[in-house]
């Protein structure tokens, strides 16, 4: 693998249309200046002073955001609340030219949101306080579930590839419910040559006929194995097409057609922020597969993409095609 080959793969990206389906969150960063802090007269507690609000698509939206930064066309399939947070999330998606026609807006659910207070002061470096999470904790309403299933076939057929993001940990409370996963499994079987990548924190084993992507601890937990290769084999034996398992500084283990390979991570210097690293790796992997890359090449591009985004502190970073080629030249040479 060299930077020339990577550039050849990335050249195809502007022609790709990828469906990103699953749990879209609003990432809301509250930028707090500690030097402006006030004390509440009523409680005596410190009142954090917000000087800026930064909104960004999160979870599935982070994958979509990364794909757009790679010049890939993106369609969003999900369900969000018909509320202020949903308005903010849809606004951010539209800013990025993401197609939201399959995005369901309903008053029956809340828009999932990660509120991230980011504090900085004259003598205090930027850091995140305890996060505030808003999620739906009851079963996805049946009418929304029905509409998602109806929209899947057409969206699936038109896309060059699909990324599935299962972020909500509570069973059947997110978009990728049991019924929706069953429909996806049937569609993946119907279109066996179409790259489909499922990224799930707790339910990798529940996705059938697709490529699963998870981190090492998730893979070991879901399979009960203690070794990355045995975990990958077990997931494939359980119905997955293949597997990508991210291992942090150790790289990515890619398993397909009975063969596994460890692709080393790209070393970086300086402080890092791993928030969203898995999402950027997923975007890099899936887009590479859609562009005709091998599994090993896709893992390399996933590593290169994540090596750029982790250097962007206090935000959900992205990588450009030009940035990936530059990083590849630094790492591989010509």
N, C-alpha and C positions, 0 to 999 in steps of 0.2 A: 504494500500500500504506500502511495506517495501523494504529495499535494496535487499533482497533475490529475491523478485518478479521482481524487476527491472533488476537484473543480469540475470534472466531467459529470459527476453525479449531480452536483449542486446546480449545474447549468439547466437541468431539466425541471427544477422546482417551480418556476413561474408557470409551467403548463399543468401543474397538479391541482386537483380539487379534492380536498380531504374533509370528511365528515367528522366532527368532534361531538360525540354524544355522551351524556351523563350529567353529573352534578356540577352545575355552574354556581360558583360563589362570587360574592362581591368582596374583594380585598379592600378594606378601608383603613388607610394609614392616617392616624391623627398625629400630626407633628407638634410636639409640645416643647416649649421653651421653659426650662426649669428656672432661668433667671427672672422670669416674669411671675413666678408662683405667688399665689395669694393664700391667706389662711381664712377659712370659713368662720364667720362670727358665730354661726349657729352650732357648729360641731367641733371647731378647733382643728379640723383636718386640713391638709394641704389641698388646694384647688389647682389642678393642672390647667395651664393656659394653652389652648390649641391655637396655633398661629397659621396652620394650613391643613387642608384635608386633601389627601391624594387617593383617588379611586382607581382600582385596576381590576380586570377580570381575574378571578381566582379559581383554583381547582381545575375543572375542565377548561375554564377560561384562561388559565395560565398556559395550558397546552396550545389552545387556539392562538393566544398571543404570541407564543414562540413560533408557531407555524407561519403566522402573518409576517413576523420579522424575517423569516426565511423566504419571503415572497411567494408563499403558497396560498391559494385561495381556500377559504374555510367556510363551511356551513355549520351552524350550531343547532343541535337538537337537544332540547331540555325543557324543563318547566321551572318557572320562577314565580314569585308572588307579584300580584298587581299592587305594588306598594312603592314607597319612595326609594327603597334600596333596589328594588327591581328596575325602577326608572334609571337609577344611577348605573346599574350594571349594563342594561341594554344600551344606554348612551355610550358607555366605554367600548362595548362591542361594535357599535356602529361607527365610532371614531376610527376603528381599525379596519373598516370595510368588511367586517364579518357578516355573512348572510344570516339574518335572524328570522327568516320566514317560518322556520320549524321550531321557533322558540315560543313555548306556550306561556302565556301570562294569566294567572288565575288568582282570584281573591281567596281561594280555598287553602292556599299554602303561603308560607313566608319565604322571602328570598334568603337563601343561606348566606351568611355574612361572617367573615373574620374581621373583627375590629382590632387593629393593632396600634396601641399607643406607643409612639416613638419619641423618646425623651433625649434632649440634648441641652447642655448648658455651657457656660464659659469654661468651666473646669470639669466638664462631664462629657465624655464621648457619646455619640449617638448609640442608643440601645433600646431594645423593645421591653416594655412592661408586660404584665400578664395580659394575655389575649382575651377578648370577649367574643364568644361564639354564639351565633344564632343559627339553629338548624330545626328542621321539621322532625318531630319525634313521634309521629303517628303514621300509619300506613298511607302511602301515596293514594289520593282519592281515585276511585276506579275510573271515573270519567277522564281524568288526566292520563291515567295509565292506558286506557283504550286509545286515546288520541296519539300518544307516543308510538304505540304499536302500529297504528294505521300509517303514521308518517315514516316509519322505518324503512319499509320496502322501497319506496321511491327514492328516498335519500341514499339508501344502501346501493341501489342499482347505479345511480348517477356518479357516485364518488369513486375516485381512483383508489382510495384507502380510507379506513375508519379507525379512529381512536376512541376507546371507551374508557371513561374515567369514573370509577366507583369510589366516591370520596366519603359519603355519609356512612358512618359505621353502623348505625342502627338498622337492623334488618328490614328491608322493604319500605324504608322511610325516604330513601333517595329516589332518583329517576330509574336506575337500573335494578328494578325489582325482579323477583323470580320469573314472572310472566314476560317481562321485557327481555331478560336474559335468554329465555327459551326461544323467543322470536329471533333474537340475534344468532343463536346457535343454528337455527333452521336456515337463516339467510346466509350465514357463513358457509354452510354445507352446499347451498345453492350456487354460491359464487366462490368456489374453492381457490381460485387464482388471485382473489382480491386480498391484499394485505389488511388484516384486522388485528389491532393491538389492544388488549384489555389491561388496564392498570387499576388494580384493586388492592386496598390495604388489608382487608380481612377475607375476601372471598375469591381469591385467584382460582381456587379449585372449582368454583361454581361456573366458570366460563368455559364452554365447550366449543370445539372446532375453531378456536381462534388462538393467536399467539398471546401468551400472558407475559406481562412485565411487572416485576415487583422488586423490592430490595431484599437483601439477604435475610434479615431477621424475619420479614414477612414470609418468605419462601420456606424457611425452616419451621416457622410456627404452623403454617397451613398444612405442611406435609408430615411434620413430626420427625423429620430427618435432621441429621447433624452435619451434613456435608452438602455443599452447593450442587455438585453434579447429581447426587442421589435425589436431591429435592427436585431438580429440573426433570430428571427421568420420571419421577413419580407424578409430577404434574402432567407430563405428556401422556403417561400411561392412563391417567385419569380422564383424558379427553381433550387436553390442549393440543393445538397444532405443534407448538414449539414454545421456547421460553427465553426471555432475557432477564437475568437477575443482576441488579446493580449491587456493587460491593464497595461503594465509597472509594477510598484511596487505592483499593485493590483492582478497580476497574469494573468490567461487565463480563458475566459468564453468559455466552450465547449457546443455546442448545437446539439443534434442528436435525431431522433425519437420522437420529441415533448418534449424532456426533456433537461433542461439546468443545468449546474453546474459550479460554480466558483472555480477554482483550485488556491490556494494562491501561490504567488511568493516565490521563495527561497531567503531569505535574505542573503546579502553579505556585507562584510566590506571592506573599503578602496575606493580609486578612481575608477570610472568605465568609460567605453567608450561604449555607446549603439549602435555605428555604427555596423551594421550587426547582431544585436541581434535578429531581426525578422527572418532573414534568418537562423540563427542557430536554433531558435525555430521551424521553418518550417521543417528543416532537422530532428530534434528530433521527431516531431509529426508524419511525414509521415513514417519514418523508423519504428517507434513503431507500427503504424497501420498495416504495412506490416508484422510485426513480430507477429501479433495476439493480440495486446494490445487493451483494451477497449478505448473509447474516453477519459474517465477521466484519465486513465493510460497514454495515449499518451500526454495529456496536461501536466501531471506531468513531463514526460520525456522531453517535450519541455521546461518547466521552468528550469529543472536541467541543460539542455544543455546551455541555454542562461545565466544562472547564472555563468557559467564557462567562456564563451566567453567575457562577458562584463568586466571582470577583466584584459583583455589583451589590453593594452593602445596603440593607434597609429597603429593598424593593424586590419585586419579582422580575428578575433580569431576563433579557433576551439576547440572542446572538444573531448576527447577520451572516449571509453567505460569504461576504468579503472577509468578515472577521474569522470565520471558520477556516477559510483558505489560508489566511495569514498564520493562524495558530497551527495548521497542518504543516505549513512550510517550516515553522520554528521547530516542530516536533519531528517531522520526517525528512525535511529537506525537499528537494525537487523530486 
